[in-house]
Amino acid sequence: MNPANSPLFSARAARAGGDDDAAAGLQRAYANQGMEIDYGSKRFLVIDAVQEMRSAMNATLSSFGVTKIEYAHRATEAIGVIKRGNHDVILCDYDLGNGYDGLHLLEELKLRNLIKPSAIFMVVTGERRARMVISAAELAPDDYLLKPFTGEELKQRLDRIYGKKMAFEDLDAAMLNEDYFKALAECNERIAAKDPFLLDFLKLKGKIALTIGDHGMARDTYQTVLNARDVPWAKMGLAKALFHLKDYSTARQMFEALLAENNRVMEAYDWLAKIHQAEHEHVEAQGMLQRAVELSAANVSRQKKLGEVAMRNGDFDTAVKSFQQTINVAKFSFWRDAGDYSSLAKAHLGKGDVMEAAKVAADVRREFRYDQKAEMLATVVETQVAIKQGNESRAQQLLNKAKQQFAGVANEVPDNYALELAEACYRLGEDAAGGEIVQKVLRNHHEDAAVLERVSNLYSAVDRADLGQAMIEETARAIVGINNEAVRMAQSGDIQGAVQKFIQAVEEMPANVQVMLNAVNAMLAYVTRNGWHQEYMETAQLYLDKVKSLEPASVKYLKLRDAYNTARRRFRT
């Protein structure tokens, strides 16, 4: 039997395709009918801008015993309420005003880890077109409900979702702990057993595969779904997998097909822009992102990306507009970042609007007055303004101040802030200082494509593209050399020497994920051969914790974490 032929698979597919009546019937037939939920003990949050709708929802919820209800009328208020509470169910209107919707709110809540895995997040909407956007979204809610609806209809949906939440309880814990291998194993078991929630397990398996970078597995998983049913999220997932596998042509066709079906599947625009960039079609990438922001202007990452692409294309008017919108949308959110102000200032300077750029520096000092890193960045912006004005003496004074500020926070400064300082150094002829900053960034991120692109753009901006490429290649060779030397030491029997070599490398490159993982690998090899070593195992744990904070989905990290836990059990039982 094709796994996609399970009854609940059909129910999910029916809902995704818009056949709500068929879906509801199938779900009722296969829901956990024996489960009685005590809704009087559950904490509800209703998010809706309209007072009358909040009042109506109160009556609807009361009809099936809900007594603990809180309310919010906008996203920022909702986040504050959620921080204070421990809500079991969040009912959120799709349209939250100013271009911000329930999916944007859900994304922020997930990224900030503000809602527990067992919480239900349901979107309520009066727009039938919204359901296709919701069904294709990357961070989809647990369900959505079209207005108007009765208390019985809402209760039936909640009953079904609670059944699913219980089925996914073990997986929720694994996902929360970022134990992706355990989650994958559980998914595979449930899929093989033709679980009633089969489609959900296939969807989660595809998501995990994309997260850990196993794009072949993701492709095969989503293709399994599509072989049986035409569901938008599976098309989206398959297209993403094909992009990562560099099958840009097929991926492009799939994203375009999604937009042909529904032009508000916003992720498709973002991925089409990525394809254009991968194929060096930067003007086309900008056009695709502009189409997207015209439909949905309240997405921070999309506005920021549009600004970056526009800067690359020399379209400073669009860059100014996009970075300003980025700041406006992010101002009271998780995405608030002084780096966006710096980007706005550079766009103003690109237009020759020095006074506006100077105002941006003042804005940074006001908006981030207690942030030393932002203070340093504001000084860099002022340096750039002075350079544009031709006031070299003031520019040099400001650069000296920025370097002093940088010295106090060098290990905490985001890479993009550091690279802005490096560019200012190069523009004032301080090549050694600029090169030292760039090299530190490169040594910590020698395999990070985004960082390498930023470095290349920096050197192109100061007309030193050849030097930038040489630094990138030299840094990569140096790190490979360290690794090769340590491997030779280990192969010759000097595992302890290899461990010390890697520890020294980590001290020099404290944020380099690959170097830390190589060090852990060497320490585990030492323990396997020579027995327990307390200091090495403590250091390995420290490095693994650091990598988890930087790249929790790294397959190498996940394997080494399992190997570390195995070693602990072996020697400490």
Summary of the structure (lengths in Angstrom):
residues: 573
radius of gyration: 26.3
end to end distance: 44.6
largest distance: 78.8
contacts: 1884
relative contact order: 0.05
helix: 72%
strand: 5%
